[in-house]
């Protein structure tokens, strides 16, 4: 054997094999410390954060980010005050890049940002009631030029309807295919947009003829629940605490807000209505509507509609409140529910 071959064999035998080496874990050396913000922190108040060395590692500097947005740089292990005013509420990801002894490490954790104020409480007064199809499993409700449009659900029974809300007459009806479960609707730029529940499909209709002109698919949101629009953006709920904003031209999801009060998140967000710059969100299986700031997700008010369901005919298929419409009248809403035989005109009264 030549001396060169012998040398190569020796090198292969004694050289360490790098592919099995374990990469250093940042959590072995460092810890993120918050002043209680992990459990919930009001968005109007800054919170303190620092990186603590666990095994005597010298920290040179730390770069902080929230949801990939650079927020601060700290020298050494100094605590850093983080201003979160103007940020969206909900669970936010705080990530760090730690520089220590010629190496860099990455560490991340969550904080929960809460609304700064307790929601105002509202009740209601019934002003009038109108006939409503008792077989309509109401999922979406919206006025356009004093005509009420309604989306109904259930497989093999789902539909889009144009109605005379005063008489309850269904002027025009489009049935969905048997495999679709209709959900929320909204009207924008002479088009009707209608969601389906778990079919990842939305329908587009010509407002004048109610002819189906196309479809769209969902993005990260897994289900379709409620829709409304601001005149520029479309907002979509998916049954969680999230409300997604959609591009009105492409229907692509562009982001979301998470619905929080000053103490907790509000899950099961369902039917939506846009009222004077706010999103009115019906909470599924609750006799309540949350008044939501569309910029950050803060619940600014809660309308208690308890007792309204008792005002309709009680029967086996009677289900929950669902269906909120606004017709431009101050402090006035039109509400109904799944298989309710009445549509109510109510005045919203602050408690």
GIMO-V486930 format. One record per helix or strand. SS is the DSSP state (2 for helix, 1 for strand). FROM is the first residue (numbers start at 1). TO is the last residue. If there is no record, write none. Layout:
BEGIN
ss from to
SS FROM TO
SS FROM TO
END
This chain:
BEGIN
ss from to
2 3 14
2 18 20
2 26 29
1 30 34
1 41 42
1 47 53
1 61 66
1 69 75
1 80 82
1 90 100
1 103 114
1 120 131
1 137 144
1 147 152
1 159 163
1 170 175
1 182 188
1 191 196
1 202 206
1 212 216
1 227 229
1 233 237
1 242 247
1 253 258
1 260 260
1 265 265
1 269 275
1 278 283
1 288 293
1 298 304
2 309 311
1 321 325
1 332 338
1 342 350
END
